[in-house]
């Protein structure tokens, strides 16, 4: 089975963000909770990688 190293790298960063927010013990319940979870995941990704958005058009 081939391993996509980029996917594995992103998955590990997302997993770390989920642990940082302790989502297993405190799952998001409100829109604000979801916003903070998304922000935490985004923070972890941006801190770990050089990111360039794809053209949306």
C-alpha positions as CSV (number, residue, x, y, z in Angstrom):
1,X,0.0,0.0,0.0
2,X,1.4,3.4,-1.0
3,X,1.7,6.0,1.7
4,X,0.8,9.6,0.8
5,X,3.3,11.4,3.0
6,X,1.6,14.8,2.5
7,X,-1.7,13.4,3.7
8,X,-0.1,11.7,6.7
9,X,1.7,15.0,7.6
10,X,-1.6,17.0,7.5
11,X,-3.5,14.3,9.4
12,X,-1.0,14.3,12.2
13,X,-1.3,18.1,12.5
14,X,-5.1,17.9,12.5
15,X,-5.0,15.1,15.1
16,X,-2.7,17.3,17.3
17,X,-5.1,20.2,17.0
18,X,-8.0,17.9,18.1
19,X,-6.0,16.8,21.1
20,X,-5.2,20.4,21.9
21,X,-8.9,21.2,22.0
22,X,-9.6,17.9,23.9
23,X,-12.6,17.2,21.6
24,X,-13.1,13.7,23.0
25,X,-13.9,15.1,26.5
26,X,-15.4,18.3,25.3
27,X,-17.0,17.9,21.8
28,X,-18.3,21.0,20.1
29,X,-21.9,21.8,20.9
30,X,-22.5,25.3,19.6
31,X,-21.6,27.2,16.5
32,X,-19.1,29.1,18.6
33,X,-17.5,25.8,19.7
34,X,-17.2,24.7,16.1
35,X,-15.7,28.1,15.2
36,X,-13.0,27.7,17.9
37,X,-12.3,24.1,16.8
38,X,-11.9,25.2,13.2
39,X,-9.6,28.1,14.3
40,X,-7.5,25.7,16.4
41,X,-7.1,23.3,13.5
42,X,-6.3,26.1,11.1
43,X,-3.7,27.6,13.5
44,X,-2.0,24.2,13.8
45,X,-1.9,23.7,10.0
46,X,-0.6,27.2,9.2
47,X,2.1,26.9,11.9
48,X,3.2,23.5,10.6
49,X,3.2,24.1,6.8
50,X,3.9,26.8,4.3
51,X,0.4,27.1,2.8
52,X,-0.7,28.6,-0.5
53,X,-4.4,28.7,-1.3
54,X,-5.5,27.1,-4.5
55,X,-7.2,29.4,-7.0
56,X,-10.9,29.2,-6.2
57,X,-11.9,30.0,-9.8
